[in-house]
Amino acid sequence: MNNHTARMALGGVALAAVLLLSACGNDAGIPASSGTTPSASPSATPNESQDPDLLQLNETLKETLGEKYSEGWIEGNKLHVAVTDKAAEAIATEAGAVAHLAEHSAAELEAAIGKIMAWQREQGGETATAIHRYLPSGRDGSITLAVDPAQLEDIKRGLAADAVTGPIALKFVESAGPASPAASG
């Protein structure tokens, strides 16, 4: 195998790995935000496989339900989908998913993450790099922030005082992850 062919094969494997990992995020290991908010995607419980048919069903429901979709996940070898109203609940159930009513759509959660990032930029200093990950959860209508432990209390107080996310609940976990500035623009 010549160098060009080897690089092409290795590049294809790397791309497949990135796509697989980005589609399989879970509560324990969501990639750090790189300027965009993570989209809701199915995550299996530990030791549970990602059935391609369930992943495809999730994508179809996400597209069909649009703003009514909140999050999809695989549990008990079934696709679970959080949706924001009864009509969407009926569509998801009819398609073969286990539907759950959610308080906020994926778009609302992503918009709230955008507000957090804007708030971060406005604060500047250490606050601008203190939040390492943003994890929206359509299941419970919250956003979990992984925060530098040295800045955790300041971040909590500041976000609460400024009511940055409105009715969307925030959860916090300590993070030793790499600091990265909030996305600009």
SERO-4910 file (N, C-alpha, C, O; in steps of 0.05 Angstrom, whole numbers):
BEGIN
 pado doro    nc1    nc2    nc3   cac1   cac2   cac3    cc1    cc2    cc3    oc1    oc2    oc3
  Met    A     17    -23      0      0      0      0     18     24      0     36     27     17
  Asn    A     14     43    -19     31     67    -20     21     87      1      0     84     13
  Asn    A     38    108      5     31    128     26      5    142     22    -10    146     41
  His    A     -1    149     -3    -26    163     -9    -50    145     -2    -69    155     10
  Thr    A    -49    120    -10    -71    102     -4    -74     97     26    -97     97     36
  Ala    A    -52     95     39    -53     91     69    -65    115     82    -81    112    101
  Arg    A    -57    139     73    -69    164     85    -98    166     80   -114    174     98
  Met    A   -107    158     56   -135    159     49   -151    140     67   -172    147     77
  Ala    A   -141    116     70   -154     96     87   -156    105    116   -176    103    129
  Leu    A   -133    115    126   -132    125    154   -151    149    157   -165    151    178
  Gly    A   -152    166    138   -171    189    139   -200    180    140   -216    191    155
  Gly    A   -207    160    124   -234    149    125   -241    137    151   -263    141    161
  Val    A   -222    123    163   -227    111    190   -230    133    210   -248    131    227
  Ala    A   -214    153    209   -216    176    228   -242    190    225   -255    196    246
  Leu    A   -251    195    201   -277    208    197   -300    190    208   -318    201    220
  Ala    A   -299    165    203   -320    147    213   -320    147    243   -341    147    255
  Ala    A   -297    148    256   -295    148    285   -307    174    296   -322    174    316
  Val    A   -300    197    283   -311    222    292   -342    223    290   -356    231    308
  Leu    A   -352    213    267   -381    213    263   -394    194    283   -415    201    294
  Leu    A   -383    171    288   -394    152    308   -394    164    336   -414    163    350
  Leu    A   -372    176    344   -370    188    370   -389    211    373   -401    215    395
  Ser    A   -392    228    353   -410    251    355   -439    242    357   -456    256    368
  Ala    A   -446    219    345   -473    209    346   -479    194    372   -502    187    377
  Cys    A   -458    187    387   -462    170    410   -455    184    436   -447    170    455
  Gly    A   -458    210    438   -453    223    463   -471    213    485   -493    203    480
  Asn    A   -461    215    510   -477    208    532   -471    226    556   -453    242    554
  Asp    A   -485    223    577   -482    240    600   -454    240    612   -445    260    623
  Ala    A   -440    218    608   -413    216    620   -391    227    603   -369    232    613
  Gly    A   -396    231    577   -374    240    560   -382    256    536   -378    248    514
  Ile    A   -394    279    540   -402    296    518   -378    313    510   -364    323    528
  Pro    A   -372    315    484   -350    331    476   -353    360    483   -376    370    485
  Ala    A   -331    374    488   -332    402    495   -343    418    471   -339    410    448
  Ser    A   -358    439    477   -369    456    457   -346    470    442   -327    479    454
  Ser    A   -349    471    416   -328    485    400   -341    507    384   -335    512    361
  Gly    A   -359    521    397   -371    544    384   -399    538    375   -414    557    368
  Thr    A   -407    514    375   -434    507    368   -445    490    391   -431    477    405
  Thr    A   -471    491    394   -483    475    415   -487    447    406   -493    442    382
  Pro    A   -485    428    424   -489    400    416   -518    396    409   -536    406    423
  Ser    A   -523    381    388   -551    375    382   -560    351    398   -543    334    406
  Ala    A   -585    349    403   -595    326    417   -592    301    399   -599    302    375
  Ser    A   -580    280    410   -576    256    394   -580    232    413   -576    234    437
  Pro    A   -586    209    401   -591    186    418   -565    178    433   -543    179    422
  Ser    A   -568    171    458   -546    161    473   -556    135    487   -577    135    500
  Ala    A   -541    115    484   -548     89    496   -539     89    525   -520    102    533
  Thr    A   -553     73    541   -544     68    568   -519     52    566   -515     39    545
  Pro    A   -502     52    586   -477     36    584   -482      7    576   -501     -5    584
  Asn    A   -464     -3    559   -465    -30    549   -488    -36    531   -495    -60    526
  Glu    A   -501    -16    521   -524    -20    502   -515    -11    474   -503     10    471
  Ser    A   -521    -27    454   -512    -21    427   -530      1    415   -553      5    423
  Gln    A   -520     13    394   -534     33    379   -546     20    354   -532     17    334
  Asp    A   -570     12    355   -584     -1    333   -587     19    310   -600     40    314
  Pro    A   -576     13    287   -578     32    264   -607     39    257   -613     62    249
  Asp    A   -626     20    260   -654     26    254   -665     46    274   -681     63    266
  Leu    A   -658     44    299   -667     63    319   -655     90    315   -668    111    318
  Leu    A   -629     91    307   -617    116    301   -630    130    277   -635    154    277
  Gln    A   -637    114    257   -651    125    234   -679    135    241   -688    156    232
  Leu    A   -693    120    258   -719    128    267   -717    154    282   -734    172    279
  Asn    A   -697    157    299   -693    182    313   -689    205    294   -702    226    297
  Glu    A   -672    201    274   -668    223    254   -693    230    239   -699    254    234
  Thr    A   -709    210    232   -734    215    218   -753    230    236   -766    250    227
  Leu    A   -756    222    261   -774    236    280   -764    265    285   -780    283    287
  Lys    A   -738    268    288   -726    295    292   -734    313    269   -742    336    274
  Glu    A   -732    303    245   -739    319    221   -769    324    220   -778    346    215
  Thr    A   -785    303    225   -814    305    223   -825    324    245   -843    340    239
  Leu    A   -815    322    269   -826    337    292   -815    365    293   -828    382    305
  Gly    A   -792    370    282   -781    397    282   -779    409    310   -767    398    327
  Glu    A   -792    432    313   -791    447    339   -803    432    362   -800    440    385
  Lys    A   -818    411    357   -831    396    378   -813    374    389   -820    361    409
  Tyr    A   -790    369    376   -771    349    384   -753    361    406   -744    384    404
  Ser    A   -746    345    426   -728    354    447   -703    337    449   -681    348    449
  Glu    A   -706    311    450   -683    294    452   -691    265    446   -714    257    452
  Gly    A   -672    249    436   -677    221    432   -655    205    446   -632    214    447
  Trp    A   -662    182    457   -642    165    469   -651    136    467   -675    130    464
  Ile    A   -632    118    468   -638     89    467   -635     78    495   -614     81    508
  Glu    A   -656     65    504   -656     52    530   -673     27    528   -695     28    517
  Gly    A   -663      5    538   -679    -20    537   -683    -29    508   -704    -41    502
  Asn    A   -664    -23    491   -666    -29    462   -690    -17    449   -701    -28    429
  Lys    A   -699      6    459   -721     21    447   -713     50    445   -698     61    462
  Leu    A   -723     63    424   -718     92    421   -738    107    439   -762    103    437
  His    A   -728    124    456   -744    142    472   -741    170    460   -719    178    453
  Val    A   -763    185    458   -762    211    446   -777    231    464   -801    226    471
  Ala    A   -764    252    472   -777    273    488   -788    293    468   -774    303    450
  Val    A   -813    299    471   -828    318    453   -843    338    469   -848    334    493
  Thr    A   -851    360    457   -863    382    472   -893    384    472   -904    401    486
  Asp    A   -907    367    458   -936    368    460   -949    341    453   -936    322    444
  Lys    A   -975    339    458   -989    313    455   -990    304    426   -988    280    421
  Ala    A   -992    322    407   -993    314    379   -967    301    371   -966    280    357
  Ala    A   -944    313    379   -918    301    374   -914    275    388   -902    256    378
  Glu    A   -926    273    412   -925    248    428   -938    226    412   -929    203    411
  Ala    A   -961    232    401   -976    212    385   -960    203    360   -960    180    354
  Ile    A   -948    222    347   -932    216    323   -909    198    330   -904    178    316
  Ala    A   -894    204    352   -871    188    360   -880    160    368   -867    141    361
  Thr    A   -902    158    382   -912    132    391   -920    115    367   -914     92    365
  Glu    A   -935    128    348   -944    114    324   -920    104    307   -922     83    294
  Ala    A   -898    119    308   -874    111    293   -858     89    306   -840     77    294
  Gly    A   -866     82    331   -853     60    345   -834     68    367   -820     51    379
  Ala    A   -833     94    374   -816    103    396   -832    105    421   -856    105    421
  Val    A   -818    106    444   -830    111    470   -829    141    474   -807    153    476
  Ala    A   -852    154    474   -853    183    476   -855    193    504   -867    180    521
  His    A   -842    216    509   -842    229    535   -848    258    531   -836    270    513
  Leu    A   -866    270    547   -871    298    544   -848    314    557   -839    307    579
  Ala    A   -838    334    543   -816    350    552   -825    379    555   -843    388    542
  Glu    A   -811    393    573   -818    420    578   -806    439    557   -818    460    550
  His    A   -783    432    546   -769    450    527   -760    434    502   -752    411    504
  Ser    A   -761    447    479   -751    435    455   -721    436    453   -708    451    468
  Ala    A   -709    421    435   -681    422    431   -672    450    423   -652    460    431
  Ala    A   -689    463    406   -682    491    397   -682    510    421   -665    528    422
  Glu    A   -701    507    439   -701    524    463   -676    520    480   -665    539    490
  Leu    A   -669    495    484   -645    489    500   -620    500    486   -602    511    499
  Glu    A   -618    497    460   -595    508    445   -594    538    446   -573    550    449
  Ala    A   -618    551    445   -619    580    447   -609    589    475   -595    609    478
  Ala    A   -617    574    495   -608    581    523   -577    578    525   -565    594    539
  Ile    A   -566    557    512   -537    554    513   -524    578    499   -504    589    508
  Gly    A   -536    588    477   -526    612    464   -526    636    483   -507    652    482
  Lys    A   -547    638    499   -548    660    518   -527    658    540   -515    678    548
  Ile    A   -522    633    548   -500    629    568   -473    637    556   -458    650    569
  Met    A   -469    629    532   -443    636    519   -440    666    515   -419    677    520
  Ala    A   -462    679    508   -461    709    505   -455    721    532   -439    740    534
  Trp    A   -468    712    553   -464    722    580   -434    718    588   -422    736    599
  Gln    A   -424    695    582   -396    688    588   -377    708    575   -359    719    588
  Arg    A   -382    713    549   -365    732    534   -366    760    547   -346    773    551
  Glu    A   -390    769    555   -394    795    567   -379    797    593   -369    818    600
  Gln    A   -377    775    608   -363    776    634   -333    778    630   -319    791    647
  Gly    A   -322    766    609   -294    768    604   -277    753    625   -288    737    640
  Gly    A   -252    760    626   -234    748    646   -235    718    647   -238    705    627
  Glu    A   -232    708    672   -232    679    676   -259    666    670   -261    643    663
  Thr    A   -280    682    673   -307    672    667   -310    663    638   -325    644    632
  Ala    A   -297    677    620   -299    672    592   -289    644    584   -297    634    563
  Thr    A   -273    632    601   -263    605    595   -269    585    616   -259    563    616
  Ala    A   -287    592    635   -292    574    658   -312    552    652   -311    531    666
  Ile    A   -329    555    632   -348    533    626   -336    517    603   -331    527    581
  His    A   -332    491    608   -319    473    589   -338    458    571   -331    452    549
  Arg    A   -362    452    581   -382    437    565   -409    447    571   -415    457    593
  Tyr    A   -427    445    552   -455    452    554   -471    427    546   -469    419    523
  Leu    A   -487    416    563   -501    391    557   -531    395    561   -541    395    583
  Pro    A   -545    399    539   -575    402    541   -588    375    546   -579    354    535
  Ser    A   -609    374    562   -624    350    567   -653    355    562   -667    368    578
  Gly    A   -663    344    540   -692    346    535   -707    328    554   -731    332    558
  Arg    A   -694    308    565   -708    289    583   -718    304    607   -741    299    616
  Asp    A   -702    322    618   -711    336    642   -712    366    639   -716    381    659
  Gly    A   -708    376    615   -711    405    609   -690    422    623   -695    444    632
  Ser    A   -665    412    624   -644    426    637   -619    428    619   -618    416    598
  Ile    A   -600    444    629   -574    445    616   -553    440    638   -554    453    659
  Thr    A   -535    421    634   -514    416    653   -489    430    642   -481    427    619
  Leu    A   -476    446    660   -452    460    653   -428    447    668   -429    445    693
  Ala    A   -407    440    654   -383    430    666   -365    455    669   -357    467    650
  Val    A   -358    461    694   -345    487    701   -320    482    716   -318    464    733
  Asp    A   -300    499    711   -275    500    726   -282    503    755   -296    522    763
  Pro    A   -273    485    773   -280    486    801   -274    513    814   -288    522    832
  Ala    A   -252    526    805   -245    552    817   -265    574    810   -266    594    825
  Gln    A   -280    570    790   -300    591    781   -329    582    786   -347    598    781
  Leu    A   -333    558    796   -360    546    798   -379    564    813   -401    570    802
  Glu    A   -373    573    837   -392    589    852   -398    616    839   -421    625    840
  Asp    A   -377    628    827   -382    654    813   -400    650    789   -418    667    784
  Ile    A   -396    628    775   -413    623    751   -441    618    760   -460    629    748
  Lys    A   -446    602    781   -473    596    791   -487    622    799   -509    627    791
  Arg    A   -473    639    815   -485    664    825   -491    682    801   -513    694    800
  Gly    A   -472    685    783   -476    704    761   -499    696    742   -515    713    735
  Leu    A   -500    671    735   -522    662    718   -549    664    731   -569    672    718
  Ala    A   -550    658    757   -575    661    772   -583    690    775   -607    697    770
  Ala    A   -565    707    782   -571    736    786   -581    749    760   -599    765    761
  Asp    A   -569    741    738   -577    752    712   -600    737    698   -608    745    677
  Ala    A   -610    715    711   -632    699    700   -627    693    670   -645    697    654
  Val    A   -603    684    664   -595    681    636   -612    661    620   -618    666    597
  Thr    A   -620    639    633   -635    619    618   -665    619    624   -679    601    615
  Gly    A   -675    638    638   -703    639    644   -712    614    658   -700    607    679
  Pro    A   -734    601    648   -744    578    663   -729    552    659   -736    532    671
  Ile    A   -708    552    643   -693    528    638   -673    524    661   -656    541    667
  Ala    A   -675    501    675   -659    495    698   -630    490    690   -624    479    669
  Leu    A   -612    499    707   -583    494    703   -573    475    725   -581    477    748
  Lys    A   -556    457    716   -542    438    734   -513    443    730   -504    452    708
  Phe    A   -497    438    750   -468    443    748   -452    419    757   -460    406    777
  Val    A   -431    414    743   -411    394    752   -384    406    749   -379    424    732
  Glu    A   -366    398    767   -338    407    765   -325    394    741   -330    371    735
  Ser    A   -307    410    729   -293    400    705   -263    408    706   -256    431    712
  Ala    A   -247    389    701   -218    394    698   -211    396    669   -187    396    661
  Gly    A   -231    398    652   -227    398    623   -212    423    614   -208    442    630
  Pro    A   -204    423    589   -189    446    579   -207    471    577   -230    469    568
  Ala    A   -196    494    584   -211    518    581   -212    526    552   -192    524    538
  Ser    A   -235    535    543   -238    545    516   -257    569    517   -277    568    532
  Pro    A   -251    590    502   -268    614    504   -296    608    493   -300    591    476
  Ala    A   -316    623    503   -343    621    493   -342    629    464   -327    646    456
  Ala    A   -359    616    448   -359    622    419   -365    651    414   -382    663    428
  Ser    A   -352    662    395   -357    690    389   -376    692    366   -378    674    348
  Gly    A   -392    713    366   -410    719    344   -432    701    343   -449    704    325
***
